Amino acid sequence: MDYPPEPWDLHGHGCASLWAVRSTPPLPDGVRPVRVLGRSLVVTGFVAYLPGSLLPYNELLAAVLVRRGWRLGLTITHIWVDSEPSRAGARAMWGIPKELADLDVTRLSGDAEGIGAARLVPKGATLPVKAALPLWQSLGGRTTRTPFRASGRAMPTRLEWRFAAKGPLGWLLPHRPLLGAVIPEFRMRFGSDRADDRAGDRAGGRG
């Protein structure tokens, strides 16, 4: 399966929630969850990457806020897309465990039958936001680091999530999200501009 080389330049919209959970799924070697008052922080999101992106597709994910030493980042533990090139490229280049699923991201909410669904109630005005955290994943028996940055606008919201009790995100069911946001527009660059940056990121990620 062919897929585009990195970096991937994408734009679209979506919604996200922040959770505090008692335990997380397994993480890459050397990576630990960030814990606040004995809880780990997890982000869930539905995203629609729109036409004009390097690859247009829909996505549902769960990611844990982590640290390696004192360096903060994210690890994606569960993720589904409706694009085979996206699945193949993410697995091969970055170790992101993408699976295929039928996803319905309509406007700014979504559903993946048998996995989860989100419904939102927007509140207030949008505010500019920026993010630039590395992603740490397991790839080829090593923990690798991938640069990621995004910018856009976000609006606070109440997000109501439903997960299948016996589904892959059922471990979130005992909890309620702390915060929610609608992201009506964003731009993202995922991955490195040069192959030698990838090697440097992997070496730097050991600390």
BARO-962014 format. One record per residue (C-alpha): x, y negated, z negated; residue in one letter. Coordinates in nm, 4 decimals, padded with zeros to 6 digits, m for minus. Each point is the difference from the previous one (the first is absolute). Example, Ala and Ser with C-alpha at 12.3 -4.5 7.8 and 13.67 -1.06 7.14 Angstrom:
BEGIN
- x / y / z / r
- 01.2300 / 00.4500 / m00.7800 / A
- 00.1370 / m00.3440 / 00.0660 / S
//
This chain:
BEGIN
- x / y / z / r
- 00.0000 / 00.0000 / 00.0000 / M
- 00.1390 / m00.3409 / 00.1000 / D
- m00.0125 / m00.2876 / m00.2461 / Y
- 00.1447 / m00.3538 / 00.0027 / P
- 00.3405 / m00.0646 / m00.1588 / P
- 00.0223 / m00.2197 / m00.3076 / E
- m00.0729 / m00.2680 / m00.0932 / P
- m00.3774 / 00.0122 / 00.0359 / W
- m00.1686 / m00.3399 / 00.0262 / D
- m00.3659 / 00.0295 / m00.0991 / L
- m00.2910 / m00.2281 / m00.0810 / H
- m00.3527 / 00.0574 / m00.1196 / G
- m00.2273 / m00.0119 / m00.3037 / H
- m00.0903 / 00.2173 / m00.2954 / G
- m00.0696 / 00.0260 / m00.3705 / C
- 00.2032 / 00.1171 / m00.2999 / A
- m00.0342 / 00.0754 / m00.3715 / S
- 00.2439 / 00.0262 / m00.2908 / L
- m00.0425 / 00.2843 / m00.2521 / W
- 00.1612 / 00.0947 / m00.3315 / A
- 00.0122 / 00.3800 / m00.0326 / V
- 00.1320 / 00.2481 / m00.2561 / R
- 00.2012 / 00.2132 / 00.2425 / S
- 00.1039 / m00.0031 / 00.3646 / T
- 00.0701 / 00.2630 / 00.2657 / P
- 00.3643 / 00.1106 / 00.0434 / P
- 00.2436 / m00.2727 / 00.1099 / L
- 00.3329 / 00.0112 / 00.1919 / P
- 00.3204 / 00.0863 / m00.1871 / D
- 00.1372 / m00.2908 / m00.2025 / G
- m00.3244 / m00.1989 / 00.0175 / V
- m00.2109 / m00.0761 / m00.3066 / R
- m00.3456 / m00.1570 / m00.0295 / P
- m00.0234 / m00.3514 / m00.1427 / V
- m00.1930 / 00.0362 / m00.3259 / R
- m00.1950 / m00.2691 / m00.1851 / V
- m00.1469 / 00.0849 / m00.3410 / L
- 00.0571 / 00.3679 / 00.0747 / G
- m00.1747 / m00.0064 / 00.3389 / R
- 00.1398 / 00.0214 / 00.3549 / S
- m00.1082 / m00.2499 / 00.2648 / L
- m00.1549 / 00.1282 / 00.3243 / V
- m00.1266 / m00.1827 / 00.3096 / V
- m00.2744 / 00.1386 / 00.2241 / T
- m00.0932 / m00.1562 / 00.3312 / G
- m00.1980 / 00.0253 / 00.3218 / F
- 00.1684 / m00.1733 / 00.2945 / V
- m00.0924 / m00.0607 / 00.3636 / A
- 00.2969 / m00.0811 / 00.2260 / Y
- m00.1556 / m00.1856 / 00.2918 / L
- 00.0693 / m00.0097 / 00.3770 / P
- 00.3129 / m00.2025 / 00.0628 / G
- 00.1851 / 00.1962 / m00.2691 / S
- 00.2775 / 00.2331 / 00.1122 / L
- m00.2478 / 00.2801 / m00.0788 / L
- m00.3687 / m00.0718 / m00.0712 / P
- m00.1465 / 00.2470 / m00.2535 / Y
- m00.1803 / 00.0345 / m00.3333 / N
- 00.1553 / 00.1077 / m00.3298 / E
- m00.0937 / 00.1085 / m00.3535 / L
- 00.2779 / 00.0238 / m00.2603 / L
- 00.1021 / 00.0285 / m00.3632 / A
- 00.3413 / m00.1307 / m00.1088 / A
- 00.1759 / m00.0119 / m00.3377 / V
- 00.1945 / m00.3051 / m00.1194 / L
- 00.3447 / 00.1427 / m00.0788 / V
- 00.3537 / m00.0918 / m00.0947 / R
- 00.3389 / 00.1428 / 00.0846 / R
- 00.2284 / m00.1258 / m00.2694 / G
- m00.1279 / m00.3567 / m00.0384 / W
- m00.1086 / m00.0381 / 00.3630 / R
- m00.3761 / m00.0084 / 00.0553 / L
- m00.1739 / 00.1577 / 00.2973 / G
- m00.2857 / 00.2262 / 00.1085 / L
- m00.0366 / 00.3703 / 00.0716 / T
- m00.2933 / 00.1137 / 00.2138 / I
- m00.1320 / 00.3264 / m00.1434 / T
- m00.3125 / 00.0435 / 00.2173 / H
- m00.0814 / m00.1521 / 00.3373 / I
- m00.2291 / 00.0739 / 00.2959 / W
- m00.0107 / m00.1554 / 00.3464 / V
- m00.1978 / 00.0578 / 00.3192 / D
- 00.3021 / m00.0280 / 00.2320 / S
- 00.2296 / 00.2920 / 00.0837 / E
- 00.2918 / m00.2291 / 00.1077 / P
- m00.0284 / m00.1848 / m00.3337 / S
- 00.0022 / 00.3284 / m00.1902 / R
- 00.2966 / 00.1406 / 00.1915 / A
- 00.2094 / m00.3170 / m00.0134 / G
- m00.0542 / m00.0658 / m00.3705 / A
- 00.0895 / 00.3562 / m00.0945 / R
- 00.3104 / 00.0154 / 00.2199 / A
- 00.1486 / m00.3441 / m00.0687 / M
- m00.1049 / m00.0818 / m00.3575 / W
- m00.1257 / 00.3152 / m00.1724 / G
- m00.3499 / m00.1418 / m00.0441 / I
- m00.2328 / 00.3021 / m00.0404 / P
- m00.2701 / m00.1098 / 00.2434 / K
- m00.2841 / 00.2384 / 00.0816 / E
- m00.2699 / m00.0312 / 00.2660 / L
- m00.3596 / m00.0811 / m00.0967 / A
- m00.3125 / m00.1544 / 00.1496 / D
- m00.0047 / m00.3486 / m00.1519 / L
- m00.2728 / m00.2635 / 00.0229 / D
- 00.1263 / m00.3479 / m00.0889 / V
- m00.2921 / m00.2301 / 00.0792 / T
- 00.0708 / m00.3670 / m00.0543 / R
- 00.1721 / 00.0076 / m00.3394 / L
- m00.1144 / 00.3237 / m00.1602 / S
- 00.0401 / 00.3626 / 00.0985 / G
- m00.0663 / 00.3686 / m00.0388 / D
- 00.1868 / 00.3270 / 00.0512 / A
- m00.2399 / 00.2906 / m00.0385 / E
- 00.1142 / 00.2467 / m00.2636 / G
- 00.2783 / m00.2315 / m00.1252 / I
- m00.1356 / m00.3370 / m00.1092 / G
- m00.1967 / m00.3133 / 00.0774 / A
- 00.0094 / m00.3682 / m00.0974 / A
- m00.2683 / m00.2661 / m00.0189 / R
- 00.0792 / m00.3610 / m00.0834 / L
- m00.1639 / m00.3185 / m00.1207 / V
- 00.2210 / m00.2997 / 00.0971 / P
- 00.0413 / m00.2893 / m00.2448 / K
- 00.1375 / m00.3487 / 00.0544 / G
- 00.2506 / m00.1371 / 00.2489 / A
- 00.3009 / 00.1625 / 00.1643 / T
- 00.3529 / m00.0737 / m00.1158 / L
- 00.3331 / 00.0477 / 00.1797 / P
- 00.1967 / 00.3079 / m00.1102 / V
- 00.3401 / 00.1496 / 00.0822 / K
- 00.1551 / 00.3372 / m00.0832 / A
- 00.3520 / 00.1354 / 00.0530 / A
- 00.0513 / 00.3286 / m00.1842 / L
- 00.2037 / 00.2999 / 00.1148 / P
- m00.1632 / 00.3383 / 00.0441 / L
- 00.1705 / 00.3060 / m00.1513 / W
- m00.0934 / 00.3365 / 00.1487 / Q
- 00.1483 / 00.3487 / 00.0273 / S
- 00.1495 / 00.0690 / 00.3435 / L
- 00.2255 / 00.2905 / 00.0921 / G
- 00.0661 / 00.0889 / m00.3628 / G
- 00.1030 / m00.3553 / m00.0931 / R
- m00.1715 / m00.3039 / m00.1457 / T
- 00.0028 / m00.2684 / 00.2683 / T
- m00.0793 / m00.3702 / m00.0111 / R
- m00.2011 / m00.1791 / 00.2706 / T
- m00.0385 / m00.3801 / 00.0096 / P
- m00.3500 / m00.1409 / 00.0217 / F
- m00.1372 / m00.3537 / 00.0061 / R
- m00.3434 / m00.1459 / 00.0561 / A
- m00.1803 / m00.3323 / m00.0189 / S
- m00.3616 / m00.1045 / 00.0324 / G
- m00.3008 / m00.1148 / m00.1961 / R
- m00.1858 / 00.1770 / m00.2798 / A
- m00.3271 / m00.0546 / m00.1848 / M
- m00.0826 / 00.1409 / m00.3468 / P
- m00.2801 / 00.2547 / 00.0173 / T
- m00.1772 / 00.2755 / m00.1883 / R
- 00.0843 / 00.3260 / 00.1714 / L
- m00.2062 / 00.3100 / m00.0700 / E
- 00.1880 / 00.3194 / 00.0860 / W
- m00.1480 / 00.3484 / 00.0295 / R
- 00.2271 / 00.3044 / 00.0109 / F
- m00.0833 / 00.3646 / 00.0497 / A
- 00.0441 / 00.1658 / m00.3415 / A
- 00.1908 / 00.2935 / 00.1502 / K
- 00.1619 / m00.2089 / 00.2737 / G
- 00.3619 / m00.1171 / 00.0233 / P
- m00.0752 / m00.3299 / m00.1797 / L
- m00.2128 / 00.1567 / m00.2733 / G
- 00.2784 / m00.0768 / m00.2525 / W
- m00.1151 / m00.3648 / 00.0091 / L
- m00.3561 / 00.0808 / m00.1065 / L
- 00.0383 / m00.0446 / m00.3786 / P
- 00.1114 / m00.3600 / 00.0596 / H
- m00.1437 / m00.3275 / 00.1310 / R
- 00.1961 / m00.2520 / 00.2071 / P
- 00.1413 / m00.2982 / m00.1891 / L
- 00.0016 / m00.2384 / 00.2956 / L
- m00.1246 / m00.0083 / 00.3571 / G
- 00.0657 / m00.2118 / 00.3065 / A
- m00.1298 / m00.0434 / 00.3514 / V
- 00.2744 / m00.0678 / 00.2522 / I
- m00.1751 / m00.1592 / 00.2990 / P
- 00.3227 / m00.0510 / 00.1923 / E
- 00.3621 / 00.1074 / m00.0350 / F
- 00.3177 / 00.0583 / 00.1970 / R
- 00.2516 / 00.2676 / m00.0892 / M
- 00.3433 / 00.1183 / 00.1061 / R
- 00.0810 / 00.3552 / m00.1064 / F
- 00.3434 / 00.1515 / 00.0379 / G
- 00.3404 / m00.1360 / 00.0843 / S
- 00.1125 / m00.2021 / 00.3006 / D
- 00.3184 / 00.2026 / 00.0472 / R
- 00.1040 / 00.3606 / m00.0506 / A
- 00.2994 / m00.1075 / m00.2115 / D
- m00.2392 / m00.1784 / m00.2368 / D
- m00.1697 / 00.3351 / m00.0586 / R
- 00.3291 / 00.1556 / m00.1025 / A
- 00.0701 / m00.2927 / m00.2333 / G
- m00.3455 / 00.0233 / m00.1514 / D
- 00.0470 / 00.3707 / m00.0742 / R
- 00.3365 / m00.0631 / m00.1635 / A
- m00.1333 / m00.3001 / m00.1939 / G
- m00.3041 / 00.1957 / m00.1138 / G
- 00.2182 / 00.2280 / m00.2128 / R
- 00.0488 / m00.2668 / m00.2642 / G
//
